[in-house]
Amino acid sequence: MRPKLTLKQIARELDVSISTVSKALRDSSEIGEETKKKIKAFAKLYNYRPNNIALSLKNRKTKTIGIIIPEIVHYFFTTVISGVEQVANEKGYNVIVCLSNNSFDKEVLNMELLANGSTDGFIMSMAKETLQKEDYHHLTEVTNQGMPMVLFDRVIDEVHCDKVIIDDVIGAKKAVQYLIDKGAKKIGLVSTVDYVSVGKLRTRGYLEILRENNVEIDENLILKIEDMDHSEAEIKDFINKNDLDAVFAVNEHFAIHAIKAVQEKGLKVPDDVSVIGFTDGELSKRFIPSLTTVSQHGERMGAEAARLLIDKLERKPEEEESYKTVIVETSLIERNSTKL
């Protein structure tokens, strides 16, 4: 394969300085028209392409943004990536995606990679282990160095940056109120442990709406799962032990496990037990029965996160620093896992 032509080689062949070549290719008015024509013709003849990485480093801009997500199995995160890429590409930015696998150490390594000249800024949903440790030093160090960051979905108050969230409390209240309006009285909750912010907030919404409807809260009807690997078995045991007429699950996978557990118990969904989940993914649409769910509109969240980050990257130095929190409204999508 022919070696890539460089500015230095063009300058040597035409007996001009590297600076002259660079300016001519950028159509600078400092270079005479004849010289510019000669340099551009030579570059075109030998199919010269500028080294965008080198130019980015020189200008301290890579035109690349990074995304760190905790897991790839959830449809929600794939839709967020899609939203980020759509806006980023429209604005002339590339996207690098990193996976933390819900590991604190992996999250730190990903941030070091992205903050070390690979990207201009990044978008992140925090790892479960980071939330559990409550150790956010890597986030504050990066923001203190002036690197723009946008947190989405799993966010914390301790880090000052732009954020994109849904109102998890209101989303949960919509779902549980829907079940109550359909006549449900014993509504089970399948959630995550409280250090995962979205699980904590959705649990709060569940509790608040029960109180508002004067429904007695029974702690036995609340399951909080820590280990995702054993969630199916835990949910099956929970369903078998309790006489429920409805289940609200804080994510799609928990909801699907709940439907399977109800069916294995010999009951019908939704005739005997209604089930509502969170996140409108492919499982929700294709499972039988299809899942009534709260849609987080992940693609919209990703688009909003990308806009916030790019606006910050392209902000003029003299503009005052400020942070925004964008709240994306949820919607309830009715399907076959709840009574009509």
Phi, psi and omega in degrees: 000135181294132179300148181291133179290137181247165176302321182298318180293319177298316181299318181293317181295325185260001177058048174228173180280158177299320179300319179297317178299312182301314182292322180297318181290337175266008177061037180292141179288350179287344184253137180296153185298319180297317180295317180298315180299316181297314182293316181295322179295318179296315181298319180292319180302319183259017173055046179291136173234132181294148177278096185296327179294314180297317178297321180296316180296320180297319181271002182061028176226128178261348187054034179227137174241150182253150173236131173244119178242152183283333181200155183257348185289335181278127180304325181306314183291328177292325179289325177298314178302318179300317179295319178297312184297320182300311181290317181300314181295323177298327182267005177084022180251148171264165184230133172247131180250129177238151183241126180269345184054033180061020180259131176299311183299318180294323178297316179298315180298319178298319181293321178297320178297311185288331183272357185259043176094354181282331184221166176268338180185174182211163181240135187212143165247129193286149179289148179301320181293326177296316178295323179292317180288334187057039179248107186242023185299323182294330178286314182293326178297316181294314180293326178294333178278358176090012179274123182294142180216143173235126174264144176223154177064282177267103185234166179223152179284338187291339181254125182270107179195175175289148182219148174233122184222169162254165173274093184298325180297310180295320178301316178294320181295322177302314184294313184289323176299322178300317179294319179296317180297335178273003175101003180290138179240326178249094186254115178277150176243128172246111187229181173264172174296157191292341182286346171276113193303317183294321177296318179298315182290321179290326174296318179299318178298318177302312182293318182297317184287330174295316179297318182296334179260011180056036175265128182295134180273124179246111182300336179291342181266012179243121177246125178245119187258134177256317184259107181299330182296334182249015186295322183297317179293319180295320180291321178298316178296319179298315180295319181294327184279339187242145178265091186255152170247359175198155177226133170248120180248141188277358171210171185296316183295317177299320181295317179295318177299322181294317178299314180299319181294319178298315181294320179292338177282353179092012180255165181250142173251121011256005187303316181262319182222125174270148180226133175236139177243191179226134182094121183266075183264185181297324178299318181301320184282325191258343180293153178244115000285152177297151193262124167292134190208160172267118180274129179270351182054061184301322181296322177293322177299316179297318179296317179296319179297317179296318179297316179300315183293314182293323175300320179291320180295328184260009177291140178290143184304329184280349180289142183290138180288130176211158182237145181240149168241115180263128179253118178267126184286139177273166173217148180266125180253116184274128175226208192271358182273001176231156182292143178286000000 
